[in-house]
Amino acid sequence: MNGMKLREYLHKEIGISNTNHDRLKKIEESNDKELLNSVLSGEISLKSAFRMVDNVGDEAEVKSRLKYEIKKVVENSKEVLSFHDVIAIIDEIYKR
């Protein structure tokens, strides 16, 4: 292992950094299954999800980050979801 700690060696072998491992662990411990699934599916970046769970930044920064992530997901889905599909999702969430 050339002087590496076991944890560092294992993280290198499975391709995840110590930092990302800690972030993923924090998200798992939050018991927010939807957020965890969004990270695992690639809908939300690990860093953004961690910052949501950890509430890093002031309220304006957190709100701005959430808006950015939502916009990115909608943009990445526009070939599959119609405008009306997106509005239906929003209506469902806000129970209009």
C-alpha positions in Angstrom: 0.0 0.0 0.0 3.1 2.2 -0.1 2.5 3.9 3.2 -1.1 4.8 2.5 -3.7 4.3 5.3 -6.1 1.5 4.7 -9.0 3.8 4.3 -7.2 5.9 1.7 -6.2 2.7 -0.1 -9.7 1.4 -0.2 -11.1 4.7 -1.4 -8.6 4.8 -4.1 -9.4 1.3 -5.2 -13.2 1.8 -5.3 -12.8 5.3 -6.9 -14.3 7.6 -4.3 -12.4 10.2 -2.3 -12.5 10.4 1.5 -14.4 13.7 1.1 -17.1 12.3 -1.1 -17.3 9.2 1.2 -18.0 11.6 4.1 -20.5 13.6 2.1 -22.4 10.4 1.1 -22.4 9.2 4.6 -23.8 12.5 5.9 -26.6 12.3 3.3 -27.4 8.7 4.2 -27.5 9.6 7.9 -30.0 12.4 7.1 -32.6 9.7 6.3 -33.8 11.7 3.3 -34.3 8.8 0.9 -35.4 11.0 -2.0 -32.3 13.1 -1.8 -30.1 10.0 -1.6 -31.8 8.5 -4.6 -31.4 11.8 -6.5 -27.7 11.7 -5.8 -27.3 8.1 -6.8 -29.3 8.6 -10.0 -27.2 11.7 -10.9 -30.1 14.2 -10.7 -28.4 16.2 -8.0 -24.6 16.4 -7.5 -23.2 14.9 -4.3 -21.7 18.3 -3.3 -25.0 20.1 -3.7 -26.9 17.4 -1.8 -24.4 17.5 1.0 -24.7 21.3 1.2 -28.5 21.0 1.4 -28.2 18.5 4.3 -25.5 20.4 6.0 -27.2 23.8 5.4 -23.9 25.4 4.2 -24.4 29.0 3.6 -27.0 31.6 4.5 -30.7 31.2 3.5 -30.2 33.2 0.3 -27.3 31.0 -0.8 -29.2 27.8 0.0 -32.3 29.0 -1.9 -30.1 30.0 -4.9 -28.4 26.6 -5.0 -31.8 24.8 -4.8 -33.2 26.9 -7.7 -30.1 26.1 -9.7 -30.4 22.4 -9.1 -34.1 22.4 -9.9 -33.4 24.3 -13.1 -30.7 21.9 -14.1 -32.9 18.9 -13.6 -35.7 20.4 -15.6 -33.3 21.4 -18.4 -31.9 17.9 -18.5 -35.4 16.4 -18.7 -36.9 18.7 -21.4 -36.5 16.1 -24.1 -38.6 13.7 -22.1 -40.9 15.8 -20.1 -43.3 18.4 -21.6 -44.0 21.8 -20.1 -47.3 20.4 -18.9 -45.5 17.4 -17.2 -43.3 19.8 -15.3 -46.3 22.0 -14.3 -48.2 18.8 -13.2 -45.2 17.9 -10.9 -45.2 21.4 -9.4 -49.0 21.2 -8.9 -48.6 17.8 -7.2 -45.9 19.1 -4.9 -47.8 22.2 -3.9 -51.2 20.5 -3.9 -52.9 23.2 -5.9 
